[in-house]
Amino acid sequence: MNISLPDVLKSFVDEQVADRGYGTSSEYVRELIRRERDKEELRTMLLAGANSGPGRLVDDAYFAELRALARDEAAE
């Protein structure tokens, strides 16, 4: 894949590569794409959680149940 950038953006990318320790402009662009992908995945998970209905009250009893489950699984 080839990407054409105007000189202003190419200069910006070159500065980022130099300042942030990337070996090439391709490494920098790949990192930007990974970050965007991660943001989209997080957004999807947050929306799924928001649309999943009411949650459970997280109180002492909730954590006591979690500890009991962990003990039971560790004993197996």
C-alpha positions, 0 to 999 in steps of 0.5 A: 500500500502506498500513501501520498501525503502533502509536504506539510503532513509528510514533514509532520510524520517525519518529525514524529518518527524522529521524535518518538523513536520509530524506525520508519514512517510505516511503523508510525502509521501502523501504530496509529492504525492499531490505536484507532482499532483499539479505540473502536474495540473499546467503544464497541465494548462500552456500548455493549455494556451500556446496552446490556441492561441493569447491572448488579450492585457491587457491595461487600456481599458481591466481593464475598461471593467472588472470593468464595468462587475463587476459593472453590476453584482453587480447591479443585 
